[in-house]
Amino acid sequence: MKYRLRYLLLLVSLLAHAALVRADGLQAELVSSPGPGHVFMITLADDIDIMTLARLAVEMDGIDITAFLSFDDGNFLYTPPEPLAAGDHSIRLVLLEPDGSSTTVGHWQITQPPTAGENRPGLPDAEQVAAAERWLRSGSYASNNNLEASYRVLERNLADAPDRLQLTGAGVSTAQLQGGNWQMNAQGNYLLQSPRSLSLTGETLDIGEYALSAQHQGENIHTGVNLGHHSLRLDTLLFAPQQRRGLSVQAGGNSNRLSTQFFALRPDAVVGARHLDGVSDPRNRIQGMTTRIQPFSEDTSSLAVTAMYYEGEGSTTGLGITDFSSTSRGSGWGLKLEKSYWQSRLNLTAEHAHSRFNPDLGDMTNLMENSDAWRVKADVRPFSSLTWRGQPADILLGAEYQRIDTFFASMANPGLAADRDVASLFGDLYWGKLFANLQLSHETNNVDELEALPTDRLRSLSWSGGYAFDQQSGSTAWLGSPYLQVTGLIGRLDRQTTPENYQGFETDNLAESLTLGGGSTYQKWQWSGSYTHADFNDRSELGAGTQSRFLSLAASRQMSERLSFNSDIQYGIFDTEAEGLRSYSTNFNMGVQALLIPDRLDFSLDYNVNLARGDHDLPDRHYISAQIGWTLLQATQTKPGVALALRGSMENNDETTLHSTGRDGYQIFAVLRISAPLAGSF
């Protein structure tokens, strides 16, 4: 196996350097210096269709230059906005795919000769600056910052009142720099909260999440590095797509046939300046590598194999539904195969993952549980360019099977549910503005067939759909632009096998849910509504059945450029079978936003009432908040803005509760607010 893998990697490395200029049957050639002022011309096939032409893009040294191209007699011509820097330049023609990926159609190298006085040793300072300016292609930055100081001037009946003076703030900044074949990006945010008890990290001022990245586009390979919060861009049984803090390095061929990344990440979510790089603590870190290879072709429909491996240890927070947390150790490897046929209308995926996991290193047993997980999926779009009654249509059909061992666990995918053997069928229908989805599944547990445990079975049918109508006119103009939505579920959970002398509870439940919704938009207002009918029928005689009915309505209106209203109301009925009780709840919200003096004086008012009736009668709650603000200095991209405000809230309860020392309570704040939405580019 080791020698076969080594041979396969060598074969891919050779193929990655081949001068392939074909993708999905496309042909392209490059002509250098086709005329005065033109750097190059890309000739295309005469029979290329307009839809394919719209998906083509051209990159030079990893930078998208499509906007600077002209289209003349079926060919792309490039005239640079400023003189091209001397030296070698990489040109790539790519085909953009609907899923956001790209396929290389053509890849060429051109050489721009130096102009007089350029690229010589001992350049004068002015020429060195000019050379640096030619290397630096573009740069931009943006920073949106808000700081607020509030002082409580009046209060009554406040339980556990916070500090009278509070400072709060938040900000996010981004920067981008492109130079030569390099592209660098940075982003981060910060949080300010003077009461440390309310701070996310326990510090008054701290950073939240940040990310630094750099990419280099070479003649034959591209490389990249990421530091901070980022995703490994994997969605597999072994690896989850969520972001984690750490370090990763990527390298791959420009044909995208071979790519590899090495990583070291925190297994848990972390924010703040502590553990800034995410890899400094060896007892809370996972590391490994992934490799993706297309051994036979660079076409997106060709066979792709992704190999994955990780190992490490750290907190198991998030692996279960309890608050228990301990230090775990684990490792795992996986393989994922992807292949498409029929112009990518038929897609096949197969995956296997193996995990070794010890959930608690504190018990000193060092017991590593070995387990496996499998997944096979196929989806097909049987029709191409389908239309019905003048509307474009599409149908997607698919099937998936998963088998995840009872004790399977991966520190790189802590949210994956284990102990499942599930087969499902699904279908999607698109027709104009109509969308419909249907899914049928059959699932059992006790995958490892443990003798002391029963095996339960879950069979479910779920559906969803929606339709958006065009703007109505004539006699139906009063309908505006309406839309309809529907979702539903029927699920049956029962016992498939029960072991002898089993003393546990029987399982026999039926769950049903149906939600109908809709709404409409008009020129100055809109409305929406939904109704949910849900029943949980417990047939095991435990009396755990419930029934609920929920109605929701919402509307908003823009009265003028300076005045707007919004409101919503929810009404629910909830029945419990075991207690034979019924409760009613009503929640109403209303808001008003007004510009009393444009760009100077603004006002907002929000009112909420929560009423509870029936067998679970709770105190009625009325809550109102308002704010009036005066803008002293309008914020721009070059200078901060300053505003003063008076903000208050009042709460009324029918009786004393845990959150109120009396019937009425209120508080009023004087607020100073500073905003700085700075931005620039060069």
C-alpha angles and dihedrals in degrees: 000000000000093000092045091054091047090051091048093052090050091050092051092047090055093045092048090064094050115113098242115170099174132100125160088347096307121143127199138168132192125225117194121220096359093176146335111318094005118111097192145343127217113208118207134197115278094231097055111134124232094245092057091044090056090056095055121104133177126218128193116196089344094307121117108241098168091116090061095052125104123208114224126171093336095313136104115238122192121207110174117226088229134017112294116246116252119257139050120334129191118223121195130181112201137184113223115225125213091245092060097259125115137219123214112239097173137002123190142164125223131182122219112205117230121256123232113298095012129122095013127133117259099025115184116255093257092054091046089054090048091051090050090050090052089051093049103073103175145333138188140177136190130185125181111190133173129185125183131186115190130184122193107228100172135020142160133190097357117163114214092356113207125230114306092229117047135177120203132170147149138191143177127201133188133184135183131191130183122190128160107317092340131098122184129186133185133181136165145150137216135206130210121193120156096198100071090201088068095042119110093224101027091252126108093226121020143143119256116199128341138179133195122186139171130188130190124198111206132182094266107004139036124213136190144178130202128194126183128014112001142129127247087223092238127130106183141123090268100038129043121210095233122118122257133178115256146080131294134174124201134193132173146151119270089241088063090230094120128028133158135186133191119201146180115191143164109256091215132056112265136175133178135054094293112100087010098178094039094225105070095091110071091190092059105040141094123202136181145113142261129204129192119195135179101195100184110033144356090232111120090233094057124102113287123191122195119194120194136187135171140166135177147099139251146116119339093210107143096025093103142017097256130085092241113119131181140156114275136187127210149154135188147168133205145181127211124189124195128183134167132199138181096039091314092303091116115052126184126191130181127178140178128185130185121197136190111194139171109189097197125031089180094076089067092222095114088207110168112198113215116212141155140214131198134192133180123180136176130179131176138189102207096189132057123201090356118179131180124188090348095306125110113247137188136181127201121192125183149162132204136187126193131181116183119177120242095252100032112140133162124193087208091056106030095163096061112118111231133204097051134136104181137164121188141179122203140177136188127200125196121184118162104301093347122105127180132173131188127183131181122187141177118198136176133180134210089070092173089054096233108193096223095052128075123232116235126197128213121193117181141175120195133176140177136178146159143189129201116202125212122254105289122230139179116019092356097047088111088071092066112193102331129191135188131207135186134181130174145170137194116185131174119195115187142146118275100179132004122197120234117274091012110168099188131103124285119246121221117136137152121199124191128179134171128178124187120188143164146147145166141234127221134183095273106011145028140195138196138183142179140186125203125196113188131172130181110194114195108201095174092084093243091118095232095133122128139184126202136180120190129184124186131182129178136176138173133186135193102215093182140330087283104038133052137165133202131181141166137180132197126193123186140179120198126187127189118203098202095054098029090227133143127199132187126206131188125187123183129183131184130177137185126193121187138175102212092179114014112248090358119055125029134173134195133183129186128185128188130181126184118192125186124191140165129045093339098051109178128180114282112245127208119186128180129178131180140176136189117192135190118203109215096177125018113229119238135172090268103039137033126250128232128203138172123210143178112215130181144165135196130196130196126192129182089231142000113293136178089269100046133050093202147007095278131031133173143167133193126200134195107217136199113193127189122187127185115184096176123177141159144158141194 
